[in-house]
Amino acid sequence: YLDALKSLDQILVENLDEGTKLKFYYLKSRILHAQGQHSEALRAVFEAGKLLQLSKMSDSQKTETRNMFSTQAELASREIRDVIVFDSLIKEFPENILADSSYYHAGRISKDANQNGLAETYYRYLLSKYPDSAYKAQGEEQLK
């Protein structure tokens, strides 16, 4: 994994075409996740999310790619235990199309820490900004 990350770090991402950039971020997120660097794996997913928001892919390609990265976001988000990590990434990547799992898990962690006001904020944001999220029903349930 270390050699793979070193190789990725030598690539000038800005020189890659859109499809290759997405593959780059997917590979990076998988490697970082496998190494236990979950916040960095999520950061790579959010970088891909920025690209997807501006992408000129067909709707079906965009949906397929988004689903692939959503899985990576879920895997990383599930492992992060500190709401400060989520808060930092959310601020760094506002309105990211792949952040719904992060809002849900940030709410869950906040609730577990008895920070109910903060949990409510995360859940409400999830429901307002990601109405089609797979976490919608769970977010609604938590708000009750």
C-alpha positions as CSV (number, residue, x, y, z in Angstrom):
1,Y,0.0,0.0,0.0
2,L,2.8,2.4,0.8
3,D,4.4,2.0,-2.6
4,A,1.0,2.5,-4.3
5,L,0.5,5.7,-2.3
6,K,3.9,6.9,-3.2
7,S,3.2,6.3,-6.8
8,L,-0.1,8.2,-6.6
9,D,1.6,11.1,-4.8
10,Q,3.8,11.5,-7.9
11,I,0.9,12.0,-10.2
12,L,-0.1,15.5,-11.1
13,V,-3.9,15.1,-10.8
14,E,-4.6,18.4,-12.6
15,N,-3.0,17.0,-15.8
16,L,-5.4,14.0,-15.9
17,D,-8.6,13.9,-17.8
18,E,-11.9,13.7,-15.9
19,G,-12.3,9.9,-16.0
20,T,-8.7,9.2,-15.0
21,K,-9.0,11.7,-12.1
22,L,-12.1,9.9,-10.8
23,K,-10.2,6.6,-11.0
24,F,-7.2,8.2,-9.2
25,Y,-9.4,9.3,-6.3
26,Y,-11.2,6.0,-6.2
27,L,-7.9,4.1,-6.0
28,K,-6.6,6.5,-3.4
29,S,-9.6,6.2,-1.2
30,R,-9.5,2.4,-1.3
31,I,-5.8,2.4,-0.4
32,L,-6.2,4.9,2.4
33,H,-9.2,3.0,3.8
34,A,-7.2,-0.3,3.7
35,Q,-4.5,1.5,5.7
36,G,-6.9,2.7,8.3
37,Q,-6.6,6.3,7.2
38,H,-10.4,6.8,7.0
39,S,-10.5,10.6,7.1
40,E,-8.0,10.8,4.3
41,A,-10.0,8.2,2.4
42,L,-13.1,10.3,2.8
43,R,-11.2,13.4,1.7
44,A,-10.3,11.6,-1.6
45,V,-14.0,10.7,-2.0
46,F,-15.0,14.3,-1.5
47,E,-12.4,15.4,-4.1
48,A,-14.1,13.1,-6.5
49,G,-17.5,14.6,-5.5
50,K,-16.3,18.0,-6.6
51,L,-15.5,16.5,-10.0
52,L,-18.8,14.7,-10.2
53,Q,-20.7,17.9,-9.5
54,L,-19.2,19.5,-12.6
55,S,-19.0,16.4,-14.7
56,K,-20.3,16.3,-18.2
57,M,-20.8,12.5,-18.0
58,S,-24.1,11.0,-19.1
59,D,-26.7,10.7,-16.3
60,S,-26.3,6.9,-16.2
61,Q,-22.5,7.1,-16.0
62,K,-22.7,9.8,-13.3
63,T,-25.2,7.7,-11.3
64,E,-22.9,4.6,-11.5
65,T,-19.8,6.6,-10.5
66,R,-21.7,8.3,-7.7
67,N,-22.9,5.0,-6.3
68,M,-19.3,3.6,-6.4
69,F,-18.0,6.6,-4.5
70,S,-21.0,6.6,-2.1
71,T,-20.0,3.1,-1.1
72,Q,-16.5,4.3,-0.3
73,A,-17.8,7.3,1.6
74,E,-20.0,5.0,3.7
75,L,-17.0,2.6,4.4
76,A,-14.8,5.5,5.6
77,S,-17.6,7.4,7.5
78,R,-18.5,4.3,9.4
79,E,-15.0,4.1,10.8
80,I,-14.6,7.7,11.8
81,R,-15.3,8.2,15.5
82,D,-14.6,11.9,15.9
83,V,-17.3,14.5,14.9
84,I,-14.5,17.1,14.5
85,V,-13.2,15.1,11.6
86,F,-16.6,15.2,9.8
87,D,-17.0,18.9,10.7
88,S,-13.6,19.7,9.2
89,L,-14.2,17.8,6.0
90,I,-17.7,19.2,5.6
91,K,-16.3,22.7,5.9
92,E,-13.5,22.0,3.5
93,F,-16.0,20.5,0.9
94,P,-19.3,22.3,1.4
95,E,-22.3,21.1,-0.5
96,N,-20.5,18.0,-1.6
97,I,-22.8,15.5,-3.4
98,L,-21.1,12.6,-1.6
99,A,-21.4,13.9,1.9
100,D,-24.8,12.5,3.0
101,S,-23.3,9.5,4.8
102,S,-21.0,11.9,6.6
103,Y,-23.9,14.0,7.8
104,Y,-25.7,10.9,9.0
105,H,-22.6,9.5,10.8
106,A,-21.7,12.9,12.3
107,G,-25.3,13.0,13.7
108,R,-25.0,9.5,15.1
109,I,-21.7,10.2,16.8
110,S,-23.0,13.5,18.2
111,K,-26.1,11.7,19.5
112,D,-24.0,9.0,21.1
113,A,-22.0,11.7,22.9
114,N,-25.3,13.3,24.2
115,Q,-24.8,16.4,21.9
116,N,-28.4,16.2,20.8
117,G,-28.5,19.8,19.5
118,L,-25.5,19.1,17.2
119,A,-27.0,15.7,16.2
120,E,-30.2,17.4,15.2
121,T,-28.3,20.0,13.2
122,Y,-26.6,17.3,11.2
123,Y,-29.8,15.3,10.6
124,R,-31.7,18.3,9.5
125,Y,-29.0,19.3,7.1
126,L,-28.9,15.8,5.7
127,L,-32.7,15.8,5.1
128,S,-32.8,19.3,3.6
129,K,-29.7,19.0,1.3
130,Y,-29.9,15.3,0.4
131,P,-33.6,14.5,0.0
132,D,-32.9,11.4,-2.1
133,S,-30.3,10.0,0.3
134,A,-30.2,6.4,1.4
135,Y,-30.0,7.8,4.9
136,K,-33.3,9.8,4.7
137,A,-35.4,7.4,6.6
138,Q,-32.7,6.9,9.3
139,G,-32.3,10.6,9.6
140,E,-36.0,11.1,10.0
141,E,-36.2,8.4,12.6
142,Q,-33.3,9.9,14.6
143,L,-35.0,13.3,14.6
144,K,-38.1,11.8,16.2
